[in-house]
């Protein structure tokens, strides 16, 4: 998987893509953390980011039924990909 620079994505002004990259960075930090205090804070931050992503995607979906289908397929693919990664 290609490493994506958070600053570069943020510079584009695309809030949804920036949140997705931020979510991935928080998830990586969460996986590496061994501190209970850090894990709790990172997990909470991850929940907040995920909620913001879902809200933005729902807003976009309301504008375009075709986009709703694309997002749904993307989520299914991501879930399958994540499960395969965890099973390794």
Backbone torsions as a table, in degrees:
resi	resn	phi	psi	omega
1	UNK	NA	136.8	-177.9
2	UNK	-74.7	135.9	177.0
3	UNK	-76.2	129.3	-179.0
4	UNK	-111.3	130.2	-179.0
5	UNK	-81.3	121.0	-178.3
6	UNK	-59.2	-41.3	-179.4
7	UNK	-62.8	-41.1	179.9
8	UNK	-63.3	-42.4	179.9
9	UNK	-68.2	-42.0	179.6
10	UNK	-62.0	-36.0	179.3
11	UNK	-63.8	-21.8	179.4
12	UNK	-72.5	-21.3	-178.6
13	UNK	83.6	3.3	179.5
14	UNK	-85.2	102.0	-175.2
15	UNK	-61.3	-44.1	-177.4
16	UNK	-62.3	-47.8	-179.6
17	UNK	-65.8	-36.7	177.7
18	UNK	-63.4	-43.6	178.4
19	UNK	-63.4	-37.6	179.1
20	UNK	-64.7	-41.7	178.2
21	UNK	-67.8	-41.9	177.9
22	UNK	-61.2	-41.3	178.3
23	UNK	-59.0	-44.8	179.7
24	UNK	-63.2	-41.3	179.1
25	UNK	-64.0	-42.3	178.5
26	UNK	-65.0	-41.2	178.5
27	UNK	-61.7	-41.5	178.1
28	UNK	-63.7	-42.8	178.4
29	UNK	-64.3	-38.4	178.7
30	UNK	-63.1	-42.9	178.8
31	UNK	-64.6	-32.4	-177.1
32	UNK	-86.0	-17.5	-174.6
33	UNK	-76.2	142.5	175.0
34	UNK	-118.7	-2.5	-179.2
35	UNK	-88.6	123.6	178.6
36	UNK	-56.5	-40.1	179.7
37	UNK	-64.2	-44.5	179.2
38	UNK	-66.8	-40.5	179.6
39	UNK	-60.0	-45.2	-179.9
40	UNK	-61.9	-44.5	-179.0
41	UNK	-67.2	-42.8	-179.9
42	UNK	-67.5	-39.1	178.5
43	UNK	-63.6	-40.9	178.1
44	UNK	-64.6	-43.7	179.0
45	UNK	-63.0	-38.3	178.8
46	UNK	-63.1	-42.0	177.8
47	UNK	-61.3	-42.3	-179.6
48	UNK	-64.1	-45.8	-179.8
49	UNK	-63.0	-43.0	179.6
50	UNK	-61.4	-40.1	178.1
51	UNK	-63.7	-41.3	178.8
52	UNK	-65.1	-40.6	177.8
53	UNK	-62.1	-47.9	-179.9
54	UNK	-59.8	-40.8	-179.9
55	UNK	-65.0	-44.1	179.2
56	UNK	-65.9	-40.3	178.6
57	UNK	-66.5	-38.4	178.1
58	UNK	-65.1	-39.2	178.1
59	UNK	-62.3	-44.5	178.3
60	UNK	-67.4	-38.8	-179.4
61	UNK	-62.8	-36.5	179.7
62	UNK	-63.3	-26.2	-179.5
63	UNK	-81.6	-24.8	-172.9
64	UNK	-149.8	112.5	176.8
65	UNK	-60.7	-32.9	178.7
66	UNK	-64.3	-38.7	178.8
67	UNK	-65.1	-36.4	177.6
68	UNK	-57.2	-44.2	-179.8
69	UNK	-66.1	-41.4	179.3
70	UNK	-62.9	-45.3	179.9
71	UNK	-62.4	-42.4	179.3
72	UNK	-60.4	-46.0	179.3
73	UNK	-64.8	-38.8	179.1
74	UNK	-63.7	-43.9	178.5
75	UNK	-61.6	-44.2	178.9
76	UNK	-59.9	-44.6	179.2
77	UNK	-62.6	-43.7	-179.0
78	UNK	-63.3	-42.3	179.3
79	UNK	-62.0	-46.5	178.8
80	UNK	-61.1	-43.0	-179.3
81	UNK	-64.0	-42.8	179.3
82	UNK	-65.5	-40.7	178.3
83	UNK	-62.9	-42.0	179.3
84	UNK	-64.1	-37.4	179.5
85	UNK	-67.1	-40.8	-178.8
86	UNK	-68.7	-36.2	-177.3
87	UNK	-71.9	-18.1	-179.2
88	UNK	-70.7	NA	NA
